[in-house]
Amino acid sequence: MIEITDITAGSPAEKAGIQRGDRLISVNGIVIHDVLDYRYAITERKLSVCVQRGEEELEIPLTKQEYEDPGMEFPTALMDEKRTCGNHCIFCFIDQNPKGMRDTIYFKDDDARLSFLQGSYITLTNLTDEDVDRIINMHMTVNVSVQTTEPKLRNLMLGNKKAGDSLRHLWRMGEAGVPMNCQIVLCPGWNDGDHLHKTLADLFGMMPAVQSIAVVPFGQTKFRQHLCQIKPFTVETARAAVEQIEAVQRWSLQEHGSRIVYAADELYLLADLPLPDDEAYEDYPQYENGVGMLRYLMNEFYDALEDAEYDGEPRFLTIATGSAAAPFLDKMMRDLEAKFPDVHCQVITILNDFYGHSITVAGLLTFQDLSNQLAGKDLGSAVLLTETCLRHDDVFLDDRSREELEQFLGVPVIKCKVDGYVLLDTVLGLAEGE
């Protein structure tokens, strides 16, 4: 039973007489263990909600609109504890963090419910057969971090002797037609080359259940001294991976009418290759995995710039970003300045001294690198940062706040969405961000 901690005023639950402190047992005969049971059970218009109130068990009828939330609140979003990861992956970024970081950075989730609700990736190693039954019966979509379909290699890469056996869950979900988006974290000398070829072949054999596959390069920080050593990517190894993926894309496009597999933006940058055109990403199925994010941002920005008008006061401000996105943002700002000469937005590349210069994404910038490298510079009226480096309560990874950075720099620090339209409006002063 799960305690109902609050009832939304005016909600169907309040009108039905459900009270704060009641303990939820079932909805329409479905016993509620967590948020997945609850979401599955509340889709109907007419509900029979069974609660325990004190020593009494009550069956309460409730009527609402289809898919409307009944208005009951619970102790946690999952109505249960998060399932943590039991693996020791050789590429795990969390294990490459020093002490003293933001608390949330150390939590390793491996929860199928979060995969369904929030799009996070699961390794399957803590799933039971009953969990898979529920995924199939509820028609869930899941995101799976595969790495390799070779059992022994998967055991080694995930540092878990159950990792290879847990592939049976992948095959079973594939046979049942569970929609899956898959991820392969590519580690040179481990799961690339022929191993990557086999993994892709196995995943393509599970179509149409497998809807998309992202191949992302592992990220190596300078804090790996006591971890398994992995060769860093070179231009040559990154280029070989991109060429292998693009060859599979060409074949898949001819055979299936879709590319299915995509290389992350970072892999193209490591390979010193231009990003693919917009059409190569199709409907951007792996956008949240860093696949096509830069191309999509540029498309939005230039679409907005084409129609934009500006007759305001002269403006000067700064974008601070990682070395991966800096050249693209700089080109965008120079094109903006060519259309609106009174608007100047400088782009300052922040090298990641904290994690090491091989970490190039803006989302992993810290307070200390930003403050050290922006100190003493003419920053104009404000500094723009991507929202990805301030996801948790406006706190950077090194547990310092945006407000502290504003005080240090003496100018506002604007958190800007990864959205080309919002970016243009923010630079022009039409939207001041958060």
C-alpha positions in Angstrom: 0.0 0.0 0.0 1.2 3.5 -0.9 0.3 6.5 1.2 -1.6 9.4 -0.5 0.3 12.4 0.8 -2.0 15.1 -0.8 -5.1 15.6 -2.9 -5.2 18.3 -5.6 -7.9 20.9 -4.8 -10.9 20.5 -7.1 -9.6 17.2 -8.5 -11.7 14.1 -9.3 -10.1 12.4 -6.2 -11.2 15.2 -3.9 -14.7 15.1 -5.4 -14.9 11.4 -4.8 -14.0 11.8 -1.2 -10.4 10.3 -1.2 -8.4 11.9 1.6 -4.8 12.7 2.4 -3.4 9.9 4.6 -5.4 7.2 2.8 -3.3 4.3 1.6 -3.8 3.2 -2.0 -4.4 -0.5 -2.5 -5.7 -0.9 -6.0 -7.4 0.8 -9.0 -10.0 -1.1 -11.0 -8.7 -4.3 -9.4 -5.1 -3.7 -10.3 -2.9 -3.8 -7.3 -0.7 -0.7 -7.2 3.0 -1.2 -6.5 4.5 1.8 -8.2 3.8 4.5 -10.8 3.7 2.2 -13.8 0.8 0.2 -12.3 -0.9 3.5 -11.4 -0.5 5.1 -14.8 -1.7 1.9 -16.5 -4.8 1.7 -14.2 -6.0 5.3 -14.3 -6.5 5.6 -18.1 -10.2 4.8 -17.9 -12.9 7.3 -17.2 -14.6 5.4 -14.4 -12.4 4.1 -11.7 -12.9 2.0 -8.6 -10.3 3.1 -6.1 -9.6 0.8 -3.2 -7.9 2.6 -0.2 -7.3 1.8 3.4 -8.4 4.5 5.9 -7.4 3.6 9.4 -8.5 0.0 9.9 -11.2 0.2 7.2 -10.8 -0.8 3.6 -13.0 1.4 1.3 -14.0 1.0 -2.4 -14.5 4.5 -3.7 -16.0 5.2 -7.2 -14.3 8.0 -9.2 -15.2 9.6 -12.5 -12.9 11.7 -14.6 -12.0 12.6 -18.1 -10.1 9.9 -20.1 -6.4 10.2 -19.3 -7.0 13.0 -16.8 -5.0 12.7 -13.6 -7.2 11.8 -10.7 -5.3 14.3 -8.4 -3.7 12.0 -5.9 -0.1 12.7 -4.8 2.4 10.3 -3.4 5.8 10.4 -1.4 7.9 10.0 -4.6 7.4 10.4 -8.3 7.9 6.6 -8.7 5.7 5.8 -5.7 8.7 3.6 -4.8 12.5 3.8 -4.5 14.6 4.2 -7.6 16.4 1.0 -8.7 20.2 1.6 -8.7 22.7 0.2 -11.1 24.6 -2.9 -10.0 27.2 -2.8 -12.8 30.8 -1.7 -12.8 31.0 -0.6 -16.4 34.5 0.1 -17.7 33.3 3.3 -19.3 31.0 4.6 -16.4 31.3 8.4 -16.3 30.0 8.5 -12.7 33.0 6.5 -11.5 35.2 9.1 -13.1 34.1 11.9 -10.8 36.2 13.1 -7.8 34.7 13.7 -4.4 32.9 17.0 -3.6 30.6 17.2 -6.6 26.9 17.9 -6.7 25.1 15.0 -4.8 23.0 14.0 -7.8 26.0 13.2 -9.9 26.9 10.1 -7.9 23.5 8.4 -8.2 23.5 5.5 -10.8 19.9 4.7 -11.9 19.1 1.6 -13.9 15.3 1.7 -13.6 13.0 0.6 -16.4 10.3 2.8 -15.0 12.5 5.9 -15.5 13.3 4.6 -19.0 9.6 4.7 -19.8 8.8 7.9 -18.1 11.9 10.0 -18.7 13.8 8.3 -21.5 16.8 7.1 -19.4 18.7 4.0 -20.6 18.7 0.7 -18.8 21.2 -2.2 -19.0 18.6 -5.0 -18.2 20.9 -6.5 -15.5 18.5 -5.9 -12.7 15.3 -6.9 -14.5 13.4 -10.1 -13.5 11.2 -12.2 -15.8 8.2 -10.6 -14.0 9.5 -7.1 -14.9 9.7 -8.1 -18.5 6.2 -9.5 -18.4 5.0 -6.2 -17.2 6.9 -4.2 -19.8 5.3 -6.4 -22.5 1.8 -6.4 -21.0 1.8 -2.6 -20.5 3.1 -1.9 -24.1 6.0 0.2 -22.7 8.7 1.7 -24.8 12.2 1.2 -23.3 15.7 2.6 -24.0 18.4 -0.1 -23.7 22.1 0.5 -23.2 23.4 -2.6 -25.1 27.1 -2.0 -25.7 27.5 -5.5 -27.2 25.4 -8.6 -27.9 28.3 -10.9 -27.2 27.6 -12.4 -23.7 31.2 -12.8 -22.5 32.3 -9.4 -23.8 29.2 -7.8 -22.2 30.1 -9.4 -18.8 33.5 -7.8 -19.0 32.3 -4.4 -20.2 29.6 -4.1 -17.6 31.6 -5.6 -14.8 28.7 -7.9 -14.0 28.7 -11.7 -14.5 24.9 -11.4 -15.1 25.3 -8.9 -18.0 25.5 -11.5 -20.7 22.6 -13.6 -19.5 20.4 -10.5 -19.2 20.5 -10.2 -23.0 17.7 -12.8 -22.9 15.5 -10.0 -21.8 16.5 -8.1 -24.9 15.6 -11.0 -27.2 12.3 -11.6 -25.4 11.2 -8.0 -25.7 12.2 -8.0 -29.3 10.1 -11.1 -30.0 7.2 -9.5 -28.2 7.5 -6.3 -30.3 8.4 -4.0 -27.4 9.5 -0.7 -29.0 13.1 -0.1 -28.1 15.7 2.6 -28.7 19.2 1.2 -28.2 22.5 2.7 -27.3 26.1 1.5 -27.8 28.8 3.3 -25.9 31.8 2.7 -28.1 35.1 1.9 -26.5 38.2 1.6 -28.8 39.7 -1.9 -28.6 36.7 -3.3 -26.8 33.4 -3.3 -28.7 34.4 -1.5 -32.0 35.2 -3.0 -35.4 34.0 -6.6 -35.8 32.3 -6.5 -32.4 30.3 -3.4 -33.5 29.4 -5.2 -36.7 28.0 -8.2 -34.8 26.0 -6.0 -32.4 24.5 -4.0 -35.1 23.6 -7.1 -37.1 21.9 -8.6 -34.0 19.9 -5.5 -33.3 18.8 -5.1 -36.9 17.6 -8.7 -36.7 15.2 -7.5 -34.0 13.4 -4.9 -36.2 10.8 -3.5 -36.1 11.0 -3.7 -32.3 14.4 -1.9 -32.4 13.4 1.5 -33.7 16.7 3.4 -33.5 20.4 2.8 -32.4 22.8 5.5 -31.2 26.6 4.9 -31.2 28.2 7.3 -28.8 31.9 7.6 -27.9 32.8 6.9 -24.3 34.0 10.0 -22.3 37.3 9.8 -20.5 38.1 12.2 -17.7 41.5 12.7 -16.0 40.1 10.8 -12.9 40.5 7.3 -14.4 43.8 6.4 -12.6 42.4 3.4 -10.8 39.9 2.3 -13.4 40.2 -0.1 -16.4 42.3 1.6 -19.1 40.6 2.3 -22.4 42.4 3.7 -25.4 41.3 7.3 -26.1 39.8 8.0 -29.5 42.1 9.2 -32.2 41.0 10.9 -35.4 41.6 7.6 -37.2 39.7 5.4 -34.8 36.7 7.8 -34.7 36.7 8.1 -38.5 36.8 4.4 -38.9 33.7 4.1 -36.6 31.8 6.8 -38.5 32.6 5.2 -41.8 31.4 1.8 -40.5 28.2 3.3 -39.2 27.5 5.2 -42.4 28.1 2.1 -44.5 25.4 0.4 -42.4 23.1 3.4 -42.8 23.4 3.2 -46.6 22.5 -0.5 -46.6 19.6 0.1 -44.1 18.2 3.0 -46.1 18.0 0.7 -49.1 16.7 -2.3 -47.3 14.4 -0.7 -44.7 13.8 2.9 -45.9 15.4 4.3 -42.8 19.0 4.5 -41.4 18.1 3.2 -37.9 21.6 3.6 -36.6 23.2 7.0 -36.0 26.6 8.3 -34.8 26.6 10.9 -32.1 27.7 14.4 -32.9 30.7 14.0 -30.7 32.0 11.1 -32.8 32.0 13.3 -36.0 33.9 16.0 -34.1 36.4 13.4 -32.8 36.8 12.2 -36.4 37.3 15.8 -37.7 34.4 15.3 -40.1 31.6 17.7 -41.0 28.2 17.0 -39.4 25.7 15.3 -41.7 22.9 17.3 -43.3 19.5 17.6 -41.8 18.0 14.7 -43.8 20.5 12.3 -42.5 18.9 12.4 -39.1 15.4 11.7 -40.4 13.1 12.5 -37.5 15.9 12.8 -35.0 15.0 9.7 -32.9 18.2 9.9 -30.8 18.3 13.6 -30.3 18.4 13.4 -26.5 21.5 11.1 -26.9 23.4 13.9 -28.6 22.7 12.6 -32.1 21.9 15.6 -34.4 21.6 18.1 -31.6 24.0 20.6 -33.2 22.4 20.2 -36.6 18.9 20.7 -35.2 20.0 23.8 -33.2 21.5 25.4 -36.3 18.5 24.6 -38.4 16.2 26.3 -35.8 18.5 29.3 -35.4 18.8 30.0 -39.2 15.1 29.5 -39.7 14.5 32.1 -36.9 17.2 34.4 -38.2 15.7 34.5 -41.7 12.4 36.0 -40.4 13.9 38.0 -37.6 13.7 41.8 -37.3 15.6 44.0 -34.9 15.4 47.7 -34.3 16.5 47.9 -30.7 19.5 49.4 -29.0 23.0 48.1 -29.6 23.7 44.9 -27.7 26.9 43.1 -26.5 26.9 39.9 -24.6 28.8 36.6 -24.3 28.1 32.9 -24.8 30.3 30.6 -22.8 30.4 27.0 -24.0 32.5 23.9 -24.4 35.0 23.4 -27.2 32.6 21.0 -29.1 29.9 23.6 -29.8 32.0 26.7 -29.8 32.9 26.8 -33.6 29.2 26.2 -34.5 27.9 28.9 -32.2 30.6 31.3 -33.3 29.6 30.9 -36.9 25.9 31.4 -36.0 26.7 34.6 -34.0 28.8 36.0 -36.9 26.0 35.4 -39.3 23.6 37.1 -36.9 26.0 40.1 -36.6 26.1 40.3 -40.4 22.3 40.8 -40.5 22.2 43.0 -37.4 25.5 44.9 -37.0 24.3 46.5 -33.7 24.1 43.1 -32.0 27.4 41.6 -31.0 27.6 38.2 -29.2 31.1 36.9 -28.6 31.6 33.1 -28.1 34.2 32.2 -25.5 35.4 28.6 -25.5 35.8 27.2 -22.0 38.4 24.4 -21.8 37.5 21.7 -19.3 40.4 21.9 -17.0 38.4 20.1 -14.3 37.7 16.9 -16.1 40.4 17.2 -18.7 40.4 18.7 -22.2 39.1 15.5 -23.8 35.7 16.4 -22.3 34.3 19.0 -24.7 30.6 19.2 -24.1 29.0 22.3 -22.5 26.9 20.2 -20.2 29.9 19.2 -18.2 31.3 22.7 -17.5 31.9 23.5 -13.9 31.8 26.7 -11.9 35.5 26.7 -11.3 36.3 26.5 -15.1 33.8 29.1 -16.0 34.9 31.6 -13.3 38.6 31.1 -13.9 38.4 31.5 -17.7 35.8 34.3 -17.8 37.4 36.4 -15.0 38.6 39.8 -16.1 37.1 39.6 -19.5 34.7 42.2 -21.0 31.5 40.1 -21.0 29.0 42.7 -22.0 25.6 42.9 -20.5 25.2 39.1 -19.7 26.7 35.6 -20.1 24.6 32.9 -21.7 25.0 29.3 -20.6 23.2 26.2 -21.9 20.6 24.8 -19.5 22.4 21.4 -19.7 25.1 22.5 -17.3 22.5 23.8 -14.7 19.9 21.0 -14.7 19.5 20.6 -11.0 18.3 23.6 -9.1 20.7 26.0 -10.9 23.7 24.2 -9.4 26.8 23.3 -11.4 28.4 19.9 -11.1 31.0 21.1 -8.6 28.1 22.2 -6.3 28.3 25.9 -6.9 25.3 27.9 -7.9 24.5 30.2 -10.9 23.9 33.0 -8.4 27.5 32.6 -7.1 28.8 32.9 -10.7 26.7 36.0 -11.3 28.2 37.5 -8.1 31.7 36.6 -9.2 31.4 37.9 -12.7 29.3 40.9 -11.9 26.8 40.3 -14.8 23.7 38.3 -15.1 24.1 34.6 -16.1 21.2 33.5 -18.3 20.3 29.9 -18.6 19.3 29.3 -22.2 17.3 26.4 -23.6 18.9 24.2 -26.3 16.6 25.7 -28.9 17.6 27.8 -31.9 14.6 30.1 -31.7 15.0 30.8 -28.0 18.7 31.4 -28.5 18.1 34.0 -31.1 15.4 35.7 -29.1 17.7 35.7 -26.0 20.6 37.2 -27.9 18.3 39.9 -29.3 16.9 40.6 -25.9 13.4 39.4 -26.9 13.5 36.6 -24.3 15.7 36.9 -21.3 15.8 33.2 -20.5 15.7 32.0 -16.9 
